Amino acid sequence: MWFIANRTTRRYHHDHKTHAPHDHHHHDHGHDVESRKSGTREIKVVRRVLDANDIMADRMRTVFAENNVFVLNMMSSPGSGKTTTLQKTLARIMSDLRCAVIVGDICTTHDADRLAQSGAPVTQINTDAFGGDCHLAAHVVERAVADLDLDAIDLLIVENIGNLVCPAEFDIGEDKRVVVLSVTEGEDKPAKYPLMFRECDATLLNKIDLLPYLDFDMDLARTSINQIHPGMPVFEISAKTEAGFDAWIGWLKSQVQAKMG
């Protein structure tokens, strides 16, 4: 079912179709999984899910390439300041790039409402209707993209569901992945959730305006990230004050321009 508010900017998508299961949920996803026993059976089920997702992601990547659309997958834990970062990012780049946003959340349209204020087309995906998945998969993104005019988009930003585990496992046909880590979360998060930082192409260390009030060890955080993903760009930013945004925006624009040619 589609709920449309402000036809030019917001499309809220609640998908009731059956979706694929994955190994981080404890609820039943339907006929694909008859039992959730540990061991070989479960591994085979998960492998089938990931393989099917990769096939769809490759198909979406071809669609995006044919339409010359750069896709950025933004990931983080809840409360990292990801939405505010995107608000400030859109304000800085929309004069140069035609942008659209897909927002993933389990419930509510709060983030989509905020991002729609930018004037960019925003599509909301809520996963509560089919079990509350903690990530966006390629087939869900495909349905959301169907409502967008790709010929009118240079940069499609996907704000993934807040989670440092599941989203890193699912390719959605994106060109680049960025993880937002708030300094309020602690410098140990890269070491605790290495897959996320290994799979991403850049890290935004957000809320640096709060550093005077925290015991966050920036050197340790950077060292940990570099050990997990050597050479990955790390941008120290404040979504509140926009400190550090010039370097972040410069990197993003260069990535988009490289694809556009």
C-alpha positions in Angstrom: 0.0 0.0 0.0 1.3 3.5 -0.9 0.5 6.5 1.2 1.3 9.7 -0.7 1.7 13.0 1.0 3.0 16.0 -1.1 3.1 14.2 -4.5 6.4 15.8 -5.5 8.4 15.0 -2.5 7.2 12.1 -0.4 6.1 8.6 -1.0 5.6 6.3 2.0 5.8 2.6 1.2 4.5 -0.1 3.5 5.3 -3.4 1.8 3.1 -6.4 2.7 4.7 -8.9 0.3 6.5 -12.0 1.5 10.2 -11.3 1.9 13.3 -13.4 2.4 14.5 -14.5 5.9 17.9 -14.0 7.4 19.8 -15.2 10.3 19.5 -12.3 12.7 15.8 -12.5 13.4 14.0 -14.8 15.8 10.6 -14.7 14.2 9.2 -16.9 11.4 9.4 -15.5 7.9 7.1 -18.0 6.2 7.4 -21.1 4.1 11.1 -20.6 3.3 12.1 -21.7 6.8 10.2 -24.7 8.2 12.4 -24.8 11.3 15.3 -22.8 12.8 17.6 -25.5 13.9 21.2 -24.7 14.3 23.9 -26.2 12.1 24.1 -27.1 8.4 20.4 -26.6 7.7 20.3 -23.1 8.9 23.5 -22.2 7.1 22.1 -23.5 3.8 18.9 -21.4 4.3 20.8 -18.3 5.0 23.1 -18.9 2.0 20.1 -19.2 -0.3 18.7 -15.9 1.0 22.0 -14.1 0.5 22.6 -15.6 -2.9 19.1 -14.5 -4.0 19.7 -11.1 -2.7 23.0 -10.8 -4.6 21.3 -11.7 -7.8 18.7 -9.0 -7.3 21.4 -6.5 -6.2 23.3 -7.1 -9.4 20.1 -6.5 -11.4 19.6 -3.3 -9.6 23.2 -2.2 -10.1 22.7 -2.7 -13.9 19.5 -0.5 -13.7 21.3 2.2 -11.9 24.3 2.1 -14.3 22.0 2.3 -17.3 20.4 5.4 -15.8 23.7 6.9 -14.7 22.5 7.0 -11.0 25.0 6.9 -8.2 23.7 5.0 -5.2 25.0 5.7 -1.6 24.0 3.3 1.2 24.2 5.1 4.5 24.3 2.9 7.6 24.7 3.4 11.3 23.3 2.4 14.7 20.2 4.2 16.0 20.9 7.7 17.3 24.2 8.3 15.5 22.9 11.4 13.9 22.6 9.9 10.4 19.4 11.7 9.4 20.7 15.1 10.5 23.9 14.4 8.6 21.8 13.7 5.5 19.8 16.8 6.0 22.9 18.9 6.1 24.4 17.0 3.2 21.4 17.5 1.0 21.4 21.2 1.7 24.9 21.4 0.5 24.8 19.3 -2.7 21.3 19.7 -4.1 22.3 22.8 -6.0 24.8 20.7 -8.0 23.2 17.2 -8.0 19.7 16.0 -8.5 19.0 13.9 -5.4 16.5 11.4 -4.1 16.3 9.4 -0.9 15.0 6.1 0.2 14.5 5.8 4.0 14.3 2.5 5.8 12.8 2.2 9.3 10.9 -0.5 11.2 8.1 2.0 12.0 7.2 5.7 11.6 7.9 8.2 8.8 9.7 10.6 11.1 13.0 10.6 9.3 11.4 10.7 5.8 9.3 13.8 7.0 12.5 15.6 8.0 14.4 14.7 4.8 11.4 15.6 2.6 11.9 19.2 3.7 14.9 19.4 1.5 12.7 19.2 -1.6 14.2 15.9 -2.7 11.8 13.0 -3.6 11.7 10.7 -0.5 10.4 7.2 -0.4 9.7 5.6 3.0 10.1 1.8 3.5 8.7 0.5 6.8 9.4 -3.2 7.6 7.0 -3.6 10.5 4.3 -5.0 8.2 6.4 -8.0 7.4 8.2 -8.8 10.7 10.3 -5.7 11.4 13.4 -6.5 9.4 16.5 -4.7 10.7 18.0 -4.1 7.2 16.9 -3.2 3.7 17.3 -6.0 1.1 17.7 -5.6 -2.7 14.2 -6.7 -3.6 12.6 -4.1 -1.2 14.8 -1.3 -2.7 13.7 -2.5 -6.2 10.0 -1.8 -5.3 10.8 1.6 -3.8 12.9 2.6 -6.9 9.9 1.7 -9.2 8.2 4.9 -8.0 11.2 7.1 -8.7 12.1 8.8 -12.0 15.7 7.6 -12.4 16.2 9.9 -15.4 15.8 12.8 -13.1 18.3 11.6 -10.4 22.1 11.8 -10.2 22.4 10.7 -6.6 20.1 8.2 -4.8 20.8 8.0 -1.0 19.5 5.0 0.9 19.2 5.7 4.6 19.3 2.1 5.9 17.7 0.9 9.1 19.6 1.7 12.2 21.8 -1.3 13.0 25.5 -2.0 12.9 25.1 -5.7 12.1 22.5 -6.8 9.5 22.7 -4.0 6.8 26.3 -4.7 6.2 25.4 -8.3 4.9 22.9 -7.2 2.3 24.0 -5.7 -1.1 21.4 -3.4 -2.5 23.1 -2.6 -5.7 24.8 0.5 -4.3 28.0 2.1 -5.5 29.4 3.1 -2.1 28.7 2.4 1.5 29.2 4.9 4.3 28.9 4.2 8.1 28.1 7.0 10.5 29.6 6.4 14.0 28.8 8.9 16.8 31.5 9.6 19.3 28.9 9.1 22.0 28.8 5.4 21.1 32.4 4.8 22.1 35.6 4.1 20.3 35.2 0.3 20.7 32.4 -0.1 18.1 34.6 -0.8 15.1 36.3 -3.6 16.9 32.9 -5.0 18.1 31.2 -4.7 14.7 34.1 -5.2 12.3 32.0 -6.4 9.3 30.3 -3.0 9.0 33.6 -1.2 8.9 35.2 -3.7 6.6 32.3 -3.5 4.1 32.0 0.3 4.1 34.0 2.7 1.9 34.1 5.6 4.3 33.4 6.4 8.0 31.8 9.5 9.3 32.8 10.1 13.0 29.9 12.3 14.0 29.2 14.6 17.0 32.7 15.8 17.4 31.3 18.9 19.0 30.7 16.7 22.0 34.3 15.6 22.4 35.2 18.1 25.2 32.5 16.3 27.3 33.4 12.7 26.5 36.3 10.3 27.1 36.2 9.2 23.5 39.7 8.2 22.2 39.9 9.5 18.6 43.3 8.0 18.0 42.2 4.6 19.2 39.0 4.7 17.0 41.0 5.6 14.0 43.6 2.9 14.7 40.9 0.3 15.0 39.2 1.4 11.8 42.5 1.3 9.9 43.3 -2.2 11.2 39.9 -3.4 10.0 39.9 -1.5 6.7 43.3 -0.1 5.9 43.2 3.2 4.0 39.4 3.8 4.4 38.7 7.5 4.5 37.6 8.7 8.0 35.9 12.1 8.2 35.5 13.8 11.6 32.2 15.8 11.4 29.6 17.5 13.5 26.1 17.4 11.9 25.1 20.1 14.3 27.8 22.6 13.5 28.8 21.2 10.1 32.4 21.1 11.2 34.4 18.8 8.8 31.6 18.8 6.2 33.8 20.3 3.5 36.0 17.2 3.3 33.0 14.9 3.5 31.0 16.7 0.8 34.1 16.9 -1.4 34.6 13.1 -1.2 31.0 12.4 -2.0 30.9 14.7 -5.0 34.1 13.2 -6.3 32.6 9.7 -6.1 29.4 10.8 -7.9 31.3 12.7 -10.6 33.6 9.7 -11.2 30.6 7.6 -12.1 28.9 10.3 -14.2 32.1 10.8 -16.2 
